[in-house]
Amino acid sequence: MIYGIGTDICDIRRIRVSLARHGERLARRILSEGEFVTWQERSARWPERGVRYLATRFSAKEAFSKAIGLGLRQPMSWRLCEISKVSWGQPQAGKPEIVLHGELKTWFEARGLCAHVSVSDESDYAASFCVVESLNQTGH
């Protein structure tokens, strides 16, 4: 049963301007530790890839927060929600997935929820769509 649906579109140009103004501080605020390492690696090789990576993560986390109905209220927080990829060698390798940490993970699992996310970017925009399912028969 569908628990919630969220979508978000992010203007990559806005992320680029914010990065220029706030630098690494912006990335640290939005990204989990693992995502931050990936962002640094991508930014070092090709700065534009780093900007796009940050924009897609921002967009996906916004879509997820809408799908769970919390927005950015606790226990939802940027750093406790990680957008990862299914490992190579696994079915659906490379597919984006949501990995939760700490209090947000506890909250999510206590409700018997499962999330699906899709992330895309094209020239000036990053877009994400998230569906959260309730694995319980009662729904909410």
ROSE-4610 file (N, C-alpha, C; in Angstrom, 1 decimal, always signed):
// ROSE-4610
residu = [M/M/M/I/I/I/Y/Y/Y/G/G/G/I/I/I/G/G/G/T/T/T/D/D/D/I/I/I/C/C/C/D/D/D/I/I/I/R/R/R/R/R/R/I/I/I/R/R/R/V/V/V/S/S/S/L/L/L/A/A/A/R/R/R/H/H/H/G/G/G/E/E/E/R/R/R/L/L/L/A/A/A/R/R/R/R/R/R/I/I/I/L/L/L/S/S/S/E/E/E/G/G/G/E/E/E/F/F/F/V/V/V/T/T/T/W/W/W/Q/Q/Q/E/E/E/R/R/R/S/S/S/A/A/A/R/R/R/W/W/W/P/P/P/E/E/E/R/R/R/G/G/G/V/V/V/R/R/R/Y/Y/Y/L/L/L/A/A/A/T/T/T/R/R/R/F/F/F/S/S/S/A/A/A/K/K/K/E/E/E/A/A/A/F/F/F/S/S/S/K/K/K/A/A/A/I/I/I/G/G/G/L/L/L/G/G/G/L/L/L/R/R/R/Q/Q/Q/P/P/P/M/M/M/S/S/S/W/W/W/R/R/R/L/L/L/C/C/C/E/E/E/I/I/I/S/S/S/K/K/K/V/V/V/S/S/S/W/W/W/G/G/G/Q/Q/Q/P/P/P/Q/Q/Q/A/A/A/G/G/G/K/K/K/P/P/P/E/E/E/I/I/I/V/V/V/L/L/L/H/H/H/G/G/G/E/E/E/L/L/L/K/K/K/T/T/T/W/W/W/F/F/F/E/E/E/A/A/A/R/R/R/G/G/G/L/L/L/C/C/C/A/A/A/H/H/H/V/V/V/S/S/S/V/V/V/S/S/S/D/D/D/E/E/E/S/S/S/D/D/D/Y/Y/Y/A/A/A/A/A/A/S/S/S/F/F/F/C/C/C/V/V/V/V/V/V/E/E/E/S/S/S/L/L/L/N/N/N/Q/Q/Q/T/T/T/G/G/G/H/H/H]
num = [1/1/1/2/2/2/3/3/3/4/4/4/5/5/5/6/6/6/7/7/7/8/8/8/9/9/9/10/10/10/11/11/11/12/12/12/13/13/13/14/14/14/15/15/15/16/16/16/17/17/17/18/18/18/19/19/19/20/20/20/21/21/21/22/22/22/23/23/23/24/24/24/25/25/25/26/26/26/27/27/27/28/28/28/29/29/29/30/30/30/31/31/31/32/32/32/33/33/33/34/34/34/35/35/35/36/36/36/37/37/37/38/38/38/39/39/39/40/40/40/41/41/41/42/42/42/43/43/43/44/44/44/45/45/45/46/46/46/47/47/47/48/48/48/49/49/49/50/50/50/51/51/51/52/52/52/53/53/53/54/54/54/55/55/55/56/56/56/57/57/57/58/58/58/59/59/59/60/60/60/61/61/61/62/62/62/63/63/63/64/64/64/65/65/65/66/66/66/67/67/67/68/68/68/69/69/69/70/70/70/71/71/71/72/72/72/73/73/73/74/74/74/75/75/75/76/76/76/77/77/77/78/78/78/79/79/79/80/80/80/81/81/81/82/82/82/83/83/83/84/84/84/85/85/85/86/86/86/87/87/87/88/88/88/89/89/89/90/90/90/91/91/91/92/92/92/93/93/93/94/94/94/95/95/95/96/96/96/97/97/97/98/98/98/99/99/99/100/100/100/101/101/101/102/102/102/103/103/103/104/104/104/105/105/105/106/106/106/107/107/107/108/108/108/109/109/109/110/110/110/111/111/111/112/112/112/113/113/113/114/114/114/115/115/115/116/116/116/117/117/117/118/118/118/119/119/119/120/120/120/121/121/121/122/122/122/123/123/123/124/124/124/125/125/125/126/126/126/127/127/127/128/128/128/129/129/129/130/130/130/131/131/131/132/132/132/133/133/133/134/134/134/135/135/135/136/136/136/137/137/137/138/138/138/139/139/139/140/140/140]
x = [+0.8/+0.0/+0.9/+0.5/+1.3/+1.1/+2.2/+2.2/+2.3/+3.1/+3.3/+4.1/+3.9/+4.6/+5.2/+6.5/+7.1/+7.9/+7.9/+8.7/+9.4/+10.5/+11.2/+12.0/+12.0/+12.9/+13.8/+15.1/+16.1/+16.8/+16.9/+17.7/+19.2/+19.9/+21.3/+22.1/+21.6/+22.3/+22.2/+21.1/+21.0/+22.0/+22.2/+23.1/+24.5/+24.8/+26.2/+26.4/+25.5/+25.6/+25.8/+25.0/+25.1/+26.5/+27.0/+28.3/+29.4/+29.3/+30.3/+30.2/+29.1/+28.9/+29.3/+28.9/+29.1/+30.2/+30.6/+31.6/+31.2/+32.2/+32.1/+31.0/+30.8/+29.8/+28.4/+28.0/+26.8/+26.7/+27.7/+27.8/+27.7/+28.5/+28.4/+27.1/+26.3/+25.0/+24.0/+24.1/+23.2/+23.6/+24.8/+25.3/+25.6/+25.4/+25.9/+27.4/+28.0/+29.5/+29.9/+29.2/+29.6/+29.4/+28.3/+28.0/+29.0/+29.4/+30.4/+31.7/+32.2/+33.4/+33.2/+32.1/+31.9/+31.8/+31.2/+31.1/+32.5/+33.4/+34.7/+35.5/+35.4/+36.0/+35.6/+34.3/+33.7/+34.1/+34.0/+34.3/+35.8/+36.7/+38.1/+38.4/+37.7/+38.0/+37.3/+36.1/+35.3/+34.3/+34.6/+33.7/+32.2/+31.9/+30.5/+29.8/+30.5/+29.9/+29.6/+30.5/+30.2/+29.0/+28.8/+27.6/+26.3/+26.4/+25.2/+24.9/+26.0/+25.8/+25.1/+25.5/+24.9/+23.5/+23.2/+21.8/+20.9/+21.4/+20.5/+20.3/+21.3/+21.1/+20.1/+20.2/+19.3/+17.9/+17.7/+16.4/+15.8/+16.6/+16.1/+15.7/+16.4/+16.1/+14.8/+14.7/+13.4/+12.2/+12.3/+11.3/+10.9/+12.0/+11.8/+11.1/+11.5/+10.9/+9.4/+9.1/+7.6/+6.9/+7.5/+6.8/+6.5/+7.4/+7.1/+6.3/+6.0/+5.1/+5.7/+7.0/+7.6/+8.2/+8.5/+9.2/+10.6/+11.1/+12.4/+12.2/+11.1/+11.0/+11.6/+12.0/+12.6/+11.6/+12.1/+13.5/+14.1/+13.4/+14.0/+15.1/+16.3/+17.3/+18.2/+18.8/+19.6/+20.6/+21.3/+22.5/+22.1/+20.9/+20.4/+19.8/+19.7/+19.1/+20.2/+20.5/+21.6/+21.1/+21.5/+21.1/+22.3/+22.1/+23.2/+22.8/+23.6/+23.3/+23.4/+22.5/+22.6/+24.0/+24.7/+26.0/+26.1/+27.2/+27.5/+27.5/+27.0/+26.9/+25.6/+24.8/+23.5/+22.4/+21.2/+20.1/+19.9/+19.6/+19.3/+20.5/+21.7/+22.9/+22.9/+23.3/+23.4/+22.1/+21.0/+19.7/+19.9/+19.4/+19.4/+18.6/+19.1/+18.3/+18.6/+17.6/+17.7/+18.2/+19.2/+19.8/+19.6/+19.0/+18.7/+19.6/+19.8/+20.7/+20.0/+20.5/+20.1/+18.6/+18.1/+16.8/+15.8/+16.2/+15.3/+15.1/+16.1/+16.0/+15.1/+15.3/+14.4/+12.9/+12.7/+11.3/+10.7/+11.5/+11.0/+10.7/+11.6/+11.5/+10.3/+10.1/+9.0/+7.7/+7.6/+6.3/+6.2/+7.2/+7.2/+7.2/+8.0/+8.0/+9.2/+9.0/+10.0/+9.9/+11.1/+11.2/+11.8/+11.3/+11.8/+12.0/+13.2/+13.5/+14.1/+13.8/+14.4/+15.0/+16.1/+16.9/+17.3/+17.2/+17.6/+18.1/+19.1/+19.5/+19.7/+19.4/+19.5/+19.8/+20.9/+21.4/+21.2/+20.1/+19.9/+19.1/+18.6/+17.7/+18.0/+17.8/+17.8/+16.4/+15.9/+14.5/+14.5/+13.7/+13.6/+12.1/+11.9/+10.5/+10.7/+9.9/+10.0/+8.6/+8.5/+7.3/+7.7/+6.9/+7.1/+5.9/+6.2/+5.2/+5.1/+3.9/+3.7/+3.7/+4.5/+4.5/+3.5/+3.0/+1.9/+0.6/-0.3/-1.6/-2.5/-2.2/-3.0/-2.7/-1.6/-1.2/-0.6/-1.1/-0.5/-0.6]
y = [-1.2/+0.0/+1.2/+2.2/+3.5/+4.3/+4.6/+5.5/+6.9/+7.2/+8.6/+8.7/+9.8/+10.1/+11.5/+11.6/+12.9/+13.1/+14.4/+14.7/+16.1/+16.3/+17.5/+17.8/+19.1/+19.6/+20.6/+20.5/+21.4/+22.1/+23.4/+24.2/+24.1/+23.4/+23.2/+24.5/+25.5/+26.8/+27.4/+27.2/+27.7/+27.0/+25.7/+24.9/+25.4/+25.7/+26.2/+27.5/+28.4/+29.7/+29.5/+28.7/+28.4/+27.8/+26.9/+26.3/+27.4/+28.3/+29.4/+30.3/+30.5/+31.3/+30.7/+29.4/+28.7/+27.6/+27.2/+26.2/+24.9/+24.2/+22.9/+22.8/+23.9/+24.0/+23.6/+24.0/+23.6/+22.1/+21.5/+20.0/+19.3/+19.7/+19.1/+19.1/+20.1/+20.3/+19.3/+19.0/+18.2/+16.8/+16.5/+15.1/+14.3/+13.0/+12.1/+12.0/+11.3/+11.1/+10.4/+9.4/+8.6/+9.5/+10.2/+11.0/+12.2/+12.7/+13.8/+13.3/+12.1/+11.6/+11.5/+11.0/+10.8/+12.2/+13.2/+14.6/+15.1/+15.0/+15.5/+14.9/+13.5/+12.8/+13.3/+13.4/+13.9/+15.4/+16.2/+17.6/+17.8/+17.0/+17.1/+16.8/+15.7/+15.3/+16.2/+16.7/+17.5/+18.3/+19.5/+20.3/+20.3/+20.3/+20.2/+18.9/+17.8/+16.6/+16.7/+17.4/+17.6/+18.4/+19.4/+20.3/+19.4/+18.7/+17.8/+16.8/+16.2/+15.2/+15.8/+17.0/+17.6/+18.0/+18.5/+18.8/+17.6/+16.5/+15.3/+14.7/+14.8/+14.3/+15.2/+16.6/+17.5/+17.2/+17.0/+16.8/+15.5/+14.4/+13.1/+13.2/+13.9/+14.0/+14.8/+15.8/+16.6/+15.7/+15.0/+14.1/+13.1/+12.5/+11.5/+12.2/+13.3/+14.0/+14.3/+14.6/+14.8/+13.5/+12.4/+11.1/+10.6/+10.9/+10.4/+11.3/+12.5/+13.5/+14.3/+14.3/+15.1/+16.4/+16.5/+17.7/+17.6/+18.7/+18.6/+18.7/+18.1/+18.0/+16.7/+16.7/+15.5/+14.4/+13.2/+12.7/+12.9/+13.5/+13.7/+14.7/+14.4/+15.4/+15.0/+16.0/+15.7/+14.6/+14.7/+13.8/+12.4/+12.2/+10.8/+10.1/+10.8/+10.2/+10.2/+9.0/+8.9/+8.3/+8.9/+8.4/+7.6/+6.3/+5.4/+4.7/+3.7/+2.9/+1.4/+0.6/-0.8/-1.3/-2.1/-2.5/-3.3/-3.2/-4.0/-5.5/-6.3/-7.7/-8.1/-7.1/-7.4/-7.1/-7.8/-7.4/-5.9/-5.4/-3.9/-3.0/-3.5/-2.8/-1.4/-0.4/+1.0/+1.7/+1.0/+1.7/+2.5/+3.8/+4.6/+3.9/+4.1/+3.6/+4.5/+4.5/+5.3/+4.5/+4.9/+4.3/+5.3/+4.8/+5.7/+5.4/+6.4/+6.2/+6.7/+6.3/+6.8/+6.8/+7.9/+8.1/+8.0/+8.5/+8.4/+6.9/+6.2/+4.7/+4.0/+4.3/+3.7/+4.1/+5.3/+5.8/+5.1/+5.1/+4.5/+3.0/+2.3/+0.8/+0.5/+1.3/+1.1/+1.1/+1.9/+2.0/+1.0/+0.1/-0.9/-0.3/+0.7/+1.4/+0.9/+1.1/+0.8/+1.9/+2.4/+3.5/+3.1/+3.8/+3.7/+5.1/+5.3/+6.6/+6.6/+7.6/+7.8/+9.2/+9.3/+10.6/+10.8/+12.0/+12.4/+13.8/+14.1/+15.5/+15.7/+17.0/+17.4/+18.9/+19.2/+20.6/+21.5/+22.1/+23.0/+22.5/+21.3/+20.8/+19.3/+19.1/+17.7/+17.5/+16.3/+15.9/+14.6/+14.4/+13.1/+12.8/+11.5/+11.0/+9.9/+9.9/+8.9/+8.4/+7.0/+6.4/+5.6/+5.8/+5.1/+4.2/+2.9/+1.9/+1.5/+1.2/+0.6/-0.9/-1.6/-3.1/-3.7/-2.9/-3.3/-3.3/-4.1/-4.2/-3.0/-2.3/-1.2/+0.1/+0.2/+1.5/+2.4/+3.6/+4.6/+4.0]
z = [+0.0/+0.0/+0.0/-0.8/-0.8/+0.4/+1.1/+2.3/+1.9/+0.9/+0.4/-0.9/-1.6/-2.8/-2.7/-3.2/-3.2/-4.5/-4.9/-6.1/-5.8/-6.5/-6.3/-7.6/-7.9/-9.0/-8.4/-8.8/-8.2/-9.3/-9.2/-10.2/-9.9/-10.8/-10.6/-10.5/-11.2/-11.2/-9.8/-9.1/-7.7/-6.8/-7.0/-6.2/-6.5/-7.7/-8.1/-7.4/-7.4/-6.7/-5.2/-4.6/-3.2/-2.8/-3.7/-3.5/-3.5/-4.5/-4.6/-3.4/-2.8/-1.7/-0.4/-0.2/+1.1/+1.1/-0.1/-0.2/+0.4/+0.9/+1.5/+2.6/+3.3/+4.4/+3.9/+2.7/+2.1/+1.9/+1.3/+1.1/+2.4/+3.4/+4.7/+5.4/+5.1/+5.7/+5.0/+3.8/+3.0/+2.9/+2.8/+2.5/+3.8/+3.7/+4.7/+4.6/+5.5/+5.5/+4.2/+3.8/+2.6/+1.3/+1.3/+0.2/+0.1/+1.2/+1.2/+0.6/+0.9/+0.3/-1.2/-1.7/-3.1/-3.8/-3.1/-3.6/-3.8/-2.8/-2.9/-4.1/-4.2/-5.3/-6.7/-6.8/-8.1/-8.4/-7.4/-7.5/-7.9/-7.3/-7.6/-9.1/-9.6/-11.0/-12.0/-11.7/-12.6/-11.8/-11.5/-10.6/-10.9/-12.2/-12.6/-12.2/-12.2/-11.7/-10.2/-9.5/-8.0/-7.8/-8.6/-8.5/-8.8/-9.8/-10.2/-9.2/-8.6/-7.6/-6.4/-5.9/-4.8/-5.1/-6.3/-6.7/-6.7/-7.2/-7.3/-5.9/-5.0/-3.6/-2.9/-3.1/-2.5/-3.0/-4.3/-4.8/-4.3/-4.3/-3.8/-2.3/-1.5/-0.1/+0.1/-0.7/-0.6/-1.0/-2.1/-2.5/-1.4/-0.8/+0.3/+1.5/+1.8/+3.0/+2.8/+1.5/+1.2/+1.2/+0.7/+0.7/+2.1/+3.0/+4.4/+5.2/+4.6/+5.2/+6.3/+6.5/+7.6/+7.1/+5.8/+5.4/+6.1/+6.6/+7.3/+8.8/+9.3/+10.8/+11.3/+12.5/+13.1/+13.1/+12.8/+12.8/+11.4/+10.4/+9.1/+9.2/+8.7/+8.5/+7.3/+6.7/+5.5/+5.7/+6.8/+6.9/+7.3/+7.8/+8.2/+7.0/+5.9/+4.7/+3.6/+3.2/+2.2/+0.9/-0.2/-1.5/-2.0/-2.1/-2.5/-3.8/-4.2/-5.4/-5.0/-5.5/-5.3/-5.8/-5.0/-5.4/-6.6/-7.3/-8.5/-8.2/-9.0/-8.7/-8.1/-7.7/-7.1/-8.2/-8.0/-9.0/-8.9/-10.0/-10.2/-9.8/-10.0/-9.7/-10.3/-9.5/-10.0/-9.7/-9.4/-9.1/-7.9/-7.9/-6.6/-5.5/-4.3/-3.2/-2.0/-1.1/+0.1/+1.3/+1.9/+3.1/+4.2/+5.3/+6.4/+7.6/+8.4/+9.6/+10.9/+12.0/+13.3/+13.6/+14.1/+14.6/+13.4/+12.2/+11.1/+10.6/+10.7/+10.3/+11.3/+12.6/+13.6/+13.4/+13.1/+12.9/+11.7/+10.6/+9.3/+9.5/+10.1/+10.2/+11.2/+12.2/+13.2/+12.5/+11.4/+10.6/+9.5/+9.4/+8.3/+6.9/+6.7/+5.4/+4.5/+3.2/+2.2/+1.2/+0.8/-0.2/-1.5/-2.5/-3.9/-4.4/-5.0/-5.5/-6.9/-7.7/-9.0/-9.1/-9.6/-9.7/-11.1/-11.6/-12.9/-13.0/-13.9/-14.1/-15.6/-15.9/-17.3/-17.4/-18.0/-18.1/-16.9/-16.7/-15.6/-14.4/-14.5/-13.4/-13.0/-11.7/-11.2/-10.7/-10.9/-10.5/-9.9/-8.9/-8.2/-7.9/-7.8/-7.5/-6.5/-5.5/-4.4/-4.0/-3.9/-3.5/-2.2/-1.2/+0.1/+0.2/+0.5/+0.7/+2.1/+2.6/+3.9/+3.7/+4.4/+4.3/+5.2/+6.1/+7.0/+6.3/+6.7/+6.1/+6.4/+7.5/+7.9/+7.3/+6.5/+5.9/+6.8/+7.0/+7.9/+9.3]
